[in-house]
Amino acid sequence: MPAIPDSHLDLATSPMTAMLATVGADGTPQVTAVWFVLDGDVITMSLTTDRQKTKNMAARPKATLFLLDPANAFRTLEIRGDVTIEDDPELAMFDKAIRSYGQDPATFPAPKENRVKVTIVPTRIVAQG
């Protein structure tokens, strides 16, 4: 499995919003902003099953996470990978993700029903800048 280079590790470990690209049923890319957590060598997220991005990854288990350095738009990190989806009825991933962004899961205004843990296992990493 490819690793995120040290030169861009700060992008993957900072609490920033990333762009998640998935592929819809008709082959059209779907891109949305997400919060994520780097967990060892994999990317994890807490999503709900009713969102299009989750449906896309369930049907076609591949995705790309794209990060743009807010201080230098020419410095980017692209993580392409295989996706797994697991139920998260105890909200463990939700709790971890929300806390990593400095928020309180108990008061954070996001749906807590139908939560899943999405994991992206990198197959290709492209670091620019």
Disulfide bonds with the S-S distance in Angstrom:
none
